[in-house]
């Protein structure tokens, strides 16, 4: 399952993902893997390529059995601004465009 957040909170990632993960934690039929995705910031429309990248990452991350790292869908200049904000907030994140 992928959770798409259209917001970002320094130090926490998206706001919706932890709520969804917590709500499903005790469910016996919860998804084995939940991928946090941050995209569509500022009303930006997601492209088909980005949607395909989400599905590809979800398949790859779940196959490994690791907890997936957040996926950031943004342009290089947007990513640079987010990384700067995170560094100001004292949060070290590995984000890729």
C-alpha positions in Angstrom: 0.0 0.0 0.0 1.2 3.5 -0.8 0.2 6.5 1.2 0.5 9.8 -0.7 0.9 12.8 1.4 0.5 16.2 -0.2 2.2 17.9 2.7 5.5 17.7 4.6 6.4 18.3 8.2 10.1 18.6 9.0 11.1 15.7 11.2 8.0 13.7 10.5 7.7 13.4 6.8 4.1 13.4 5.6 1.3 13.9 8.1 -1.1 11.3 6.9 1.3 8.3 6.6 1.9 7.8 10.4 -1.8 8.1 11.1 -2.6 5.4 8.5 0.2 3.1 9.7 -0.9 3.5 13.3 -4.5 2.9 12.5 -3.7 -0.3 10.6 -1.1 -1.6 13.1 -3.3 -3.9 15.1 -5.4 -5.1 12.2 -4.8 -8.8 11.3 -5.2 -8.2 7.6 -3.1 -5.0 7.4 -0.8 -4.5 4.4 2.6 -6.1 4.8 4.3 -3.0 3.4 3.2 0.7 3.5 5.2 3.1 1.3 5.2 6.7 2.4 5.1 9.0 -0.6 5.4 12.8 -0.5 4.3 14.5 -3.7 1.8 16.8 -5.3 3.1 19.7 -3.1 1.6 23.1 -3.8 -1.2 21.5 -5.9 1.2 20.0 -8.4 -0.4 17.3 -10.5 1.3 13.9 -10.4 2.3 12.5 -13.8 1.8 8.9 -15.0 5.5 8.4 -14.8 5.4 9.4 -11.1 2.5 7.0 -10.5 4.4 4.2 -12.2 7.5 5.0 -10.1 5.4 4.7 -6.9 4.1 1.2 -8.0 7.7 0.2 -9.0 9.1 1.4 -5.6 6.3 -0.3 -3.7 7.0 -3.7 -5.4 10.7 -3.3 -4.9 10.5 -2.2 -1.3 8.0 -4.9 -0.3 10.0 -7.6 -2.0 13.1 -6.8 0.1 11.1 -7.0 3.3 12.6 -3.8 4.6 10.6 -0.9 5.9 10.5 1.4 2.9 12.0 4.9 3.1 9.8 7.9 2.2 9.7 8.6 -1.5 9.8 12.2 -2.5 8.2 13.2 -5.9 9.5 16.7 -6.7 11.7 18.6 -9.0 15.4 19.2 -8.2 14.7 22.8 -7.1 11.9 21.7 -4.9 14.0 19.0 -3.4 16.8 21.5 -2.7 14.4 23.8 -0.8 13.0 20.8 1.2 16.5 19.6 2.1 17.4 23.2 3.2 14.3 23.4 5.4 15.1 20.0 6.9 18.7 20.9 7.6 17.4 24.1 9.3 15.1 22.0 11.4 18.0 19.7 12.3 16.7 16.7 10.5 19.0 14.5 8.4 17.0 12.9 5.5 18.1 11.0 2.4 15.8 12.3 -0.3 16.1 11.8 -4.0 14.3 13.5 -6.8 
